[in-house]
Amino acid sequence: MSKPLKGIIKLEYKIRVLTGLHIGGSKENVEIGGIDNIVIKVPVLKLDEAIERDVPYIPGSSIKGKMRALLEWVEKPEGSMQVIALTYKGEPCHCGKCKVCKLFGAHKNAKTEEPVRLRVEDFYPTRETIDMWKRFLDGDFIEVKTENTINRITAKANPRHQERVIPFSEFTGFIKIRVHKEDRKELYDTIIRGIQLLEDDYLGGSGSRGYGKVKFIKEKILWTDYRKQPFEEKIVDENEIANIYGA
């Protein structure tokens, strides 16, 4: 049964890159001697009235997908004693009733009536980060890392070139949580747990080779109560989250 929407919590985060970050993009043309693996970029970014082109960013889908994948190794579906990843043999949960389904959606379950509560926006680089890239990367926004695979018999190297966002880069964006009637604070706590799991793992590709270590820095928490008009967004602290869910 549908549940009325009470309001939306917005978590403003800064993501700090601690080791080289590679979230793959696509390219229209493959060039001889070109980069094998490029990072995803936004064609145009307007920041502080300046327009930048081909700027690396962190897609919200990458953050949300990795959070869900990690949470499904610690959360259990409704009525199961095993974690989701084992219950469904690696497939996303589709029970429609557990915390993961309520936040992220029930996978391929058209019958669920639970609204999806989690929204993750794209994260874009700060002005300071773009200035750092221009200063230390000769006007470019990425580094190119060369890696090799070695033939075990001939010892011949097979180099590949991979774009990365350099350490100490910072990106900003929002994680939004829809709060519905009868929701409990455990949903909010699950999102925070997912962020902690992501910090302990990696974001993007090549994590086993040291890529993708990131730190989430919470800048502020905003709450808009849709039961009161006119709608007004206000800053709240962590101690008020329980009251938001309990109100």
Phi and psi in degrees as a GROMACS rama.xvg file:
@    title "Ramachandran Plot"
@    xaxis  label "Phi"
@    yaxis  label "Psi"
@TYPE xy
-64.3768  145.604  SER-2
-119.136  133.332  LYS-3
-57.6981  146.76  PRO-4
-85.4629  121.741  LEU-5
-82.8421  -41.027  LYS-6
172.85  -172.663  GLY-7
-130.531  131.364  ILE-8
-95.5185  130.115  ILE-9
-114.956  121.418  LYS-10
-102.035  113.985  LEU-11
-88.711  120.753  GLU-12
-120.778  150.439  TYR-13
-111.195  127.641  LYS-14
-101.559  119.67  ILE-15
-101.459  125.199  ARG-16
-80.8789  123.499  VAL-17
-100.708  -30.7727  LEU-18
-133.011  160.568  THR-19
-45.4527  132.195  GLY-20
-111.774  128.385  LEU-21
-128.259  107.818  HIS-22
-113.665  113.282  ILE-23
-66.6922  142.318  GLY-24
-113.977  -167.582  GLY-25
-128.21  153.501  SER-26
-131.72  145.949  LYS-27
-73.9384  -35.8087  GLU-28
-121.866  136.658  ASN-29
-98.2439  117.525  VAL-30
-101.452  144.218  GLU-31
-65.3241  125.7  ILE-32
79.5362  6.1831  GLY-33
-81.8626  -177.804  GLY-34
-74.2352  133.192  ILE-35
-73.4706  -43.3771  ASP-36
-130.514  107.594  ASN-37
-94.8909  160.829  ILE-38
-91.4116  156.732  VAL-39
-71.3881  139.428  ILE-40
-137.343  149.41  LYS-41
-90.4906  132.287  VAL-42
-59.7214  -39.794  PRO-43
-139.163  133.109  VAL-44
-132.831  124.494  LEU-45
-100.033  121.503  LYS-46
-140.053  117.49  LEU-47
54.4222  45.5733  ASP-48
71.0204  -5.67175  GLU-49
-95.3549  144.169  ALA-50
-107.928  124.458  ILE-51
-115.272  150.467  GLU-52
-118.879  147.662  ARG-53
53.3604  59.4292  ASP-54
-101.543  127.202  VAL-55
-61.3064  143.878  PRO-56
-146.178  172.466  TYR-57
-111.576  110.931  ILE-58
-64.8027  140.074  PRO-59
-59.6265  -32.0614  GLY-60
-64.196  -32.9932  SER-61
-68.19  -41.7464  SER-62
-66.7471  -49.4671  ILE-63
-63.8851  -43.2419  LYS-64
-64.1831  -41.0998  GLY-65
-70.689  -38.8871  LYS-66
-59.3729  -45.4786  MET-67
-63.9644  -45.1442  ARG-68
-58.9788  -40.7454  ALA-69
-72.5469  -41.1712  LEU-70
-62.6276  -31.7808  LEU-71
-73.88  -3.4766  GLU-72
-93.8897  -6.22922  TRP-73
-125.729  -20.0546  VAL-74
-97.075  152.895  GLU-75
-111.47  143.106  LYS-76
-73.9654  164.956  PRO-77
-58.1365  124.736  GLU-78
81.5077  11.7222  GLY-79
-119.092  148.259  SER-80
-93.2859  -11.0329  MET-81
-101.784  159.06  GLN-82
-67.3173  161.291  VAL-83
-57.8201  -44.8583  ILE-84
-58.4754  -35.3396  ALA-85
-84.2652  -36.8521  LEU-86
-59.9655  -43.1929  THR-87
-106.405  18.3517  TYR-88
51.6911  46.4224  LYS-89
92.1419  -12.7209  GLY-90
-80.4102  151.13  GLU-91
-62.435  153.515  PRO-92
-66.9052  141.758  CYS-93
-131.693  19.6554  HIS-94
-65.7358  -28.8105  CYS-95
80.5436  -0.692704  GLY-96
-125.334  -18.8206  LYS-97
-77.733  173.019  CYS-98
-63.3649  -38.0956  LYS-99
-64.1949  -44.7079  VAL-100
-64.683  -39.3614  CYS-101
-65.2081  -34.3333  LYS-102
-83.4133  -47.7713  LEU-103
-101.951  -17.4982  PHE-104
104.899  148.584  GLY-105
-84.3727  121.187  ALA-106
-64.3959  119.743  HIS-107
52.4  36.9461  LYS-108
-120.229  97.0409  ASN-109
-77.4875  -9.83273  ALA-110
-91.6068  -14.9044  LYS-111
-65.7242  143.89  THR-112
-109.988  5.80352  GLU-113
-78.4956  127.858  GLU-114
-71.3053  144.883  PRO-115
-75.5123  130.454  VAL-116
-102.82  -22.9422  ARG-117
-97.3518  132.773  LEU-118
-128.214  127.775  ARG-119
-119.856  118.948  VAL-120
-80.9846  163.465  GLU-121
-67.3007  145.791  ASP-122
-107.966  128.613  PHE-123
-114.184  152.589  TYR-124
-67.0512  149.9  PRO-125
-75.5  163.862  THR-126
-59.7717  -40.3986  ARG-127
-63.4002  -36.2466  GLU-128
-68.1324  -44.0189  THR-129
-61.9284  -40.2275  ILE-130
-63.6441  -38.3246  ASP-131
-64.6223  -43.1223  MET-132
-59.5784  -45.7104  TRP-133
-63.6034  -35.9102  LYS-134
-74.0903  -43.4291  ARG-135
-103.521  -9.30457  PHE-136
-116.841  26.745  LEU-137
54.907  42.4209  ASP-138
84.6602  -6.33678  GLY-139
-91.4216  169.793  ASP-140
-110.239  2.08826  PHE-141
-141.425  164.167  ILE-142
-105.919  155.594  GLU-143
-111.857  117.13  VAL-144
-102.981  129.593  LYS-145
-97.6192  127.946  THR-146
-123.825  158.63  GLU-147
-130.202  143.548  ASN-148
-108.558  140.274  THR-149
-111.312  127.498  ILE-150
-66.6653  124.961  ASN-151
-69.0561  -20.1772  ARG-152
-97.0155  -50.2394  ILE-153
-89.9045  -14.1906  THR-154
64.604  17.4782  ALA-155
-77.0041  134.759  LYS-156
-86.949  141.618  ALA-157
-121.404  91.7543  ASN-158
-73.9457  148.714  PRO-159
-135.787  150.923  ARG-160
-116.303  132.428  HIS-161
-133.832  130.67  GLN-162
-77.5674  145.299  GLU-163
-142.851  148.778  ARG-164
-82.2732  131.261  VAL-165
-74.9261  155.818  ILE-166
-58.1761  154.814  PRO-167
76.7189  2.27095  PHE-168
-71.7852  148.08  SER-169
-131.359  140.759  GLU-170
-128.18  146.828  PHE-171
-123.51  150.69  THR-172
-179.728  -174.42  GLY-173
-123.083  144.456  PHE-174
-113.176  122.741  ILE-175
-112.001  139.906  LYS-176
-125.849  118.303  ILE-177
-77.9601  128.879  ARG-178
-107.639  116.26  VAL-179
-104.793  161.147  HIS-180
-57.1991  137.365  LYS-181
76.8684  -1.15734  GLU-182
-65.3402  151.303  ASP-183
-115.932  159.817  ARG-184
-62.3933  -17.5823  LYS-185
-59.5124  -25.5739  GLU-186
-68.3526  -44.5704  LEU-187
-61.0854  -45.1839  TYR-188
-61.7473  -33.4038  ASP-189
-66.7552  -38.1213  THR-190
-64.132  -44.5375  ILE-191
-62.0419  -39.1936  ILE-192
-63.5212  -39.2185  ARG-193
-63.3001  -38.6752  GLY-194
-65.4818  -41.3775  ILE-195
-63.8033  -40.477  GLN-196
-63.3297  -40.2402  LEU-197
-64.9779  -39.9672  LEU-198
-62.4788  -34.5134  GLU-199
-81.0336  -11.7619  ASP-200
-109.976  -123.421  ASP-201
-156.949  160.114  TYR-202
-114.808  138.812  LEU-203
85.4506  -154.77  GLY-204
-101.482  169.096  GLY-205
61.6747  31.8548  SER-206
-62.8526  -30.2465  GLY-207
-69.5093  -15.0394  SER-208
-104.63  18.1567  ARG-209
96.1113  -1.1741  GLY-210
-77.108  161.567  TYR-211
80.1645  14.059  GLY-212
-75.7312  124.291  LYS-213
-133.593  161.12  VAL-214
-127.285  128.087  LYS-215
-92.7108  125.023  PHE-216
-116.297  114.915  ILE-217
-77.4146  120.152  LYS-218
-88.5361  -44.6486  GLU-219
-163.92  162.705  LYS-220
-119.337  128.767  ILE-221
-117.847  143.147  LEU-222
-131.673  130.249  TRP-223
-118.623  118.621  THR-224
-92.4869  111.931  ASP-225
-81.225  -2.49191  TYR-226
-86.5927  -9.02129  ARG-227
-118.622  134.04  LYS-228
-117.338  142.886  GLN-229
-71.579  152.067  PRO-230
-62.6142  134.78  PHE-231
-137.832  125.625  GLU-232
-88.9066  129.558  GLU-233
-133.913  154.865  LYS-234
-81.5135  133.264  ILE-235
-127.762  166.236  VAL-236
-108.913  174.134  ASP-237
-58.9371  -33.0048  GLU-238
-68.84  -18.0098  ASN-239
-89.2988  -8.94743  GLU-240
-63.1324  -41.1092  ILE-241
-61.3142  -38.2343  ALA-242
-67.9313  -35.6233  ASN-243
-60.7553  -43.3033  ILE-244
-76.291  -29.599  TYR-245
-86.1234  -16.0202  GLY-246
